[in-house]
Amino acid sequence: MRITVNLPSETLNEAQTLYKLKTRTAVLILALQRLIDAKKVEDLRLLRGKLRLDIDLKTLRKTRDQAA
């Protein structure tokens, strides 16, 4: 997909240099993926303490070890 965006050249160039990326497209893909990943982690952290899981760790480990 092609899009037109207005970005500060200095910021784009700095990111490209720091991460040793060959293209500006690679910089944007990396930045977007990092943004997505950060949001997913944040959403998971917000669930902490809100989910009730009835898990027996001994049984879980035993089942996992038998499958291996």
HELIX and SHEET records of a PDB file:
HELIX    1   1 SER A    9  LEU A   18  1                                  10    
HELIX    2   2 ARG A   24  LEU A   46  1                                  23    
HELIX    3   3 LEU A   57  ALA A   67  1                                  11    
END                                                                             
